[in-house]
Amino acid sequence: MSGDAGLVAALDRWRRWLADERRLSPHTLDGYGRDVSAFLAFLTPHFGHLPGLDDLAALQPADVRAYLASRHGELAKTSQARGLSALKSLFRFLDRQGLAHNAVFGVVRAPRLPVSAPKPLGVEEALETLSAAADIQSEPWMAARDVALFSLLYGCGLRLGEALSLTRATAPVKGESMTITGKGRKQRLVPLLPAVTDAVASYLALCPFAGAADAPLFVGARGGPLNPGVVQRQMRRLRPVLGLPDTATPHALRHSFATHLLADGGDLRTIQELLGHASLSTTQRYTAVDQSALTAIYDKAHPRAR
């Protein structure tokens, strides 16, 4: 991030506020930082100098639209929307702090995002994924690790990052529920299936690396924290073995958890709590998936649909 001394100090305060008060993840913080840096870099030739707080206060809607137009071909709509969200957050912060008053972002609309339904696996596909995860690993302890990890994603609806953040002290134990810290450091209680706790226990019994209470539960080949990229690669290896589509990712197991619960009569509010969604509208996307499945069954089975 660039600018005059006042703006640099304000940006530092804004970033600390995002981390400490808003509790944004490091990934989101980095994205916001890149977005603001790109915006300031665009404004520099516009003003003929590194922009400062006074320049931001003098911005016009046309300036913002010109910036968004310059990024149109470079970024996906989701990235454009995130960039606009970052700038709105910054300008609201500057206004509250009395550093720069400008409502310019109140009249600029974010790009309309396509609403895509989650892409879950079928019940048999999900179960085959869990069992086949062990078949593509040469090391028995790593095979047990992958089965335990995938069991958590499908059996508890965890995000991959949530599962990989578990420690030895927070490992799931039979007969207990598990407290998960999700996005925005929001905590939720997740019930544990015996199949999940058994898989984790089997992995821990085979794992050659001992760990203290705060050591990561899931470790890589050398005993360090398991990299998400390794998990993604394992799913890519499984896809041709099981004939799964490209949408079969670790996150698809979480989608499958929600979709299969809904199909078996689970209510949206309960599923919302289990997934850790802040808004029910996010969970409602799964009703579209379930409806499409019902339609497919109808088209295949009903005599009048043939």
C-alpha positions in Angstrom: 0.0 0.0 0.0 1.3 3.4 -0.9 0.4 7.0 -0.2 1.4 10.0 1.9 2.2 9.5 5.6 -1.3 10.2 6.8 -2.8 7.7 4.4 -0.1 5.1 5.2 -0.9 5.4 8.9 -4.6 5.2 8.3 -4.2 2.1 6.2 -2.2 0.5 8.9 -4.9 1.3 11.5 -7.6 0.0 9.1 -5.8 -3.3 8.6 -5.3 -3.8 12.4 -9.0 -3.0 12.9 -10.0 -5.6 10.3 -7.8 -8.2 12.0 -8.6 -7.4 15.6 -12.2 -6.2 15.5 -13.7 -7.8 12.3 -11.5 -10.9 12.8 -10.9 -11.4 9.1 -8.8 -14.3 8.1 -5.2 -13.7 6.9 -6.2 -14.8 3.5 -9.0 -12.1 3.3 -6.7 -9.5 4.8 -4.1 -10.2 2.1 -6.8 -10.0 -0.6 -8.1 -6.6 0.8 -4.5 -5.3 0.9 -3.9 -6.2 -2.8 -7.2 -4.6 -3.8 -6.4 -1.3 -2.1 -2.9 -1.3 -3.5 -4.3 -1.8 -7.0 -6.7 1.1 -6.5 -4.0 3.4 -5.2 -1.7 2.4 -8.1 -4.5 3.3 -10.5 -5.1 6.7 -8.9 -1.4 7.7 -9.0 -1.2 8.7 -12.7 -4.7 10.1 -12.4 -3.6 12.6 -9.8 0.0 12.9 -11.0 1.3 11.9 -7.5 0.9 9.3 -4.8 -2.7 9.8 -3.5 -3.3 11.0 0.0 -6.4 11.4 2.3 -7.4 14.6 0.6 -7.4 12.9 -2.8 -9.6 10.1 -1.5 -12.0 12.7 -0.1 -12.2 14.3 -3.5 -12.9 11.2 -5.5 -15.9 11.2 -7.9 -18.1 8.3 -9.0 -16.6 8.6 -12.4 -13.1 7.9 -10.9 -14.3 4.7 -9.3 -16.1 3.5 -12.4 -13.0 4.1 -14.4 -11.0 2.0 -12.0 -13.6 -0.8 -12.1 -13.6 -0.7 -15.9 -9.8 -1.0 -16.0 -10.1 -4.2 -14.0 -13.0 -5.7 -15.8 -11.0 -7.9 -18.1 -8.4 -8.9 -15.5 -10.5 -10.3 -12.7 -13.5 -12.6 -12.2 -16.7 -11.1 -11.0 -16.1 -12.5 -7.5 -12.7 -10.8 -7.3 -14.2 -7.6 -8.6 -16.9 -7.8 -5.9 -14.3 -8.5 -3.2 -12.2 -5.5 -4.3 -15.2 -3.2 -4.1 -16.0 -4.6 -0.7 -12.5 -3.8 0.5 -12.7 -0.2 -0.8 -16.1 0.3 0.8 -14.8 -1.0 4.1 -11.8 1.4 3.9 -13.9 4.4 3.1 -16.4 3.6 5.9 -13.4 3.3 8.3 -11.9 6.6 7.2 -15.3 8.3 7.6 -15.8 7.0 11.1 -12.3 8.0 12.1 -12.9 11.5 10.8 -10.0 11.2 8.3 -11.8 11.5 5.0 -15.5 11.9 4.2 -16.7 10.6 0.8 -19.9 8.7 0.1 -18.7 7.9 -3.4 -19.0 4.1 -2.9 -22.6 4.4 -1.9 -23.5 5.1 -5.5 -21.3 2.5 -7.1 -22.9 -1.0 -7.5 -20.9 -4.2 -7.2 -21.0 -6.5 -10.3 -23.9 -9.0 -10.2 -22.6 -12.4 -9.2 -24.0 -15.6 -10.7 -25.7 -17.7 -8.0 -24.3 -21.2 -8.3 -25.7 -24.2 -6.5 -23.3 -26.4 -4.5 -22.1 -29.5 -6.4 -22.3 -32.4 -4.0 -21.5 -36.1 -4.6 -24.1 -38.8 -4.5 -24.4 -40.9 -1.4 -22.6 -43.8 -2.9 -19.9 -41.6 -4.5 -19.2 -40.0 -1.1 -18.9 -43.3 0.7 -16.7 -44.7 -2.1 -14.5 -41.7 -1.8 -13.9 -42.4 1.9 -13.1 -46.0 1.3 -10.9 -45.4 -1.8 -8.9 -42.7 -0.1 -6.8 -45.4 1.6 -6.2 -47.3 -1.6 -4.1 -44.6 -3.3 -1.6 -44.2 -0.4 1.4 -46.4 -0.1 2.0 -45.6 3.6 -0.6 -47.2 6.0 -0.6 -44.2 8.4 -1.1 -41.7 5.6 -3.9 -43.9 4.2 -5.5 -43.8 7.6 -5.0 -40.0 7.8 -6.7 -39.4 4.5 -9.7 -41.6 5.5 -10.0 -39.7 8.8 -9.8 -36.3 7.2 -12.3 -37.1 4.5 -14.6 -38.6 7.2 -14.5 -35.3 9.0 -15.4 -33.4 5.9 -18.3 -35.6 5.0 -19.4 -36.8 8.4 -19.3 -33.4 10.2 -19.6 -30.9 7.3 -16.3 -29.2 8.1 -14.5 -26.9 5.8 -11.0 -28.2 4.9 -9.3 -25.3 6.8 -11.4 -26.1 9.9 -10.3 -29.7 9.8 -6.7 -28.9 9.3 -6.7 -26.4 12.1 -7.6 -29.1 14.6 -4.9 -30.0 17.2 -4.2 -33.2 19.2 -6.1 -31.6 22.1 -9.1 -30.8 20.0 -9.2 -34.2 18.1 -12.7 -35.7 17.9 -13.3 -38.3 20.6 -16.0 -41.0 20.7 -19.1 -40.1 22.7 -18.4 -36.3 22.6 -19.4 -33.4 20.4 -16.7 -31.1 18.9 -16.4 -27.3 19.0 -15.3 -25.9 15.7 -14.1 -22.4 15.2 -15.2 -21.3 11.7 -15.2 -18.1 9.7 -15.1 -14.9 11.7 -13.9 -17.0 14.6 -17.6 -18.0 15.1 -17.8 -21.2 17.1 -20.4 -24.0 16.6 -21.0 -27.4 18.2 -20.8 -30.4 15.8 -22.0 -33.9 16.8 -19.7 -36.8 16.1 -20.5 -40.0 14.4 -18.8 -43.2 15.7 -17.5 -43.8 12.2 -15.7 -40.5 12.3 -14.1 -40.9 15.7 -13.1 -44.5 14.9 -11.3 -43.2 11.7 -9.5 -40.6 13.7 -8.5 -43.0 16.4 -7.2 -45.5 13.8 -5.1 -42.7 12.2 -3.6 -41.6 15.6 -2.7 -45.2 16.4 -0.7 -45.5 13.2 0.8 -42.0 13.0 4.5 -42.2 13.6 4.8 -38.6 14.8 4.0 -37.9 18.5 2.7 -34.4 19.2 2.0 -32.1 22.1 -1.5 -30.9 22.8 -1.1 -27.9 20.5 0.4 -29.9 17.6 -1.6 -30.2 14.5 -3.9 -33.3 14.3 -3.2 -33.9 10.6 0.4 -33.9 9.6 2.3 -34.4 6.4 5.0 -36.9 5.4 7.6 -35.2 7.5 5.5 -34.5 10.5 4.7 -30.8 9.8 1.1 -29.4 9.4 -0.7 -31.0 6.4 -0.8 -28.7 3.5 -4.3 -28.2 1.9 -2.7 -28.6 -1.5 -1.8 -32.2 -0.6 -5.4 -32.9 0.2 -6.6 -31.3 -3.0 -4.1 -33.5 -4.9 -5.4 -36.6 -3.3 -8.9 -35.8 -4.5 -7.7 -35.2 -8.0 -6.1 -38.6 -7.9 -9.3 -40.2 -6.8 -11.5 -38.6 -9.5 -10.4 -40.9 -12.4 -10.3 -43.9 -10.1 -13.9 -43.5 -9.1 -15.2 -41.8 -12.3 -16.0 -38.5 -10.4 -16.4 -35.1 -12.1 -14.0 -32.2 -11.8 -16.3 -30.7 -9.2 -15.4 -33.5 -6.8 -13.1 -31.6 -4.4 -12.6 -31.8 -0.6 -15.2 -29.0 -0.3 -17.7 -31.1 -2.2 -17.7 -33.5 0.7 -19.0 -30.7 2.9 -21.7 -29.9 0.3 -22.6 -33.6 0.3 -23.0 -33.6 4.1 -25.6 -30.8 3.8 -27.4 -32.1 0.8 -27.8 -35.6 2.1 -29.0 -34.3 5.5 -31.6 -32.2 3.7 -32.7 -35.1 1.5 -33.2 -37.2 4.6 -35.5 -34.6 6.2 -33.0 -32.3 8.0 -34.4 -28.8 8.5 -32.6 -25.8 7.2 -32.0 -24.1 10.5 -30.3 -27.1 11.9 -28.1 -27.5 8.8 -27.3 -23.8 9.0 -26.0 -24.3 12.6 -24.0 -27.4 11.7 -22.3 -25.7 8.7 -21.6 -22.5 10.6 -23.4 -20.3 8.0 -24.0 -16.7 9.2 -27.0 -16.3 7.0 -29.8 -18.8 6.3 -29.8 -17.6 2.6 -26.4 -19.3 2.2 -27.9 -22.6 3.5 -30.9 -22.3 1.2 -28.8 -22.9 -1.8 -29.0 -26.6 -0.9 -32.8 -26.6 -1.4 -32.0 -25.9 -5.1 -29.7 -28.9 -5.2 -32.3 -31.1 -3.6 -35.0 -29.8 -5.9 -32.9 -30.6 -9.0 -32.4 -34.1 -7.6 -36.1 -34.6 -7.2 -36.7 -33.3 -10.7 -34.2 -35.8 -12.1 -35.9 -38.7 -10.2 -39.3 -37.5 -11.5 -38.1 -37.3 -15.1 -36.6 -40.7 -14.9 -39.3 -42.5 -13.1 -42.7 -41.0 -13.8 -44.5 -42.4 -16.9 -45.8 -39.0 -17.9 -42.3 -37.6 -18.0 -41.1 -40.0 -20.6 
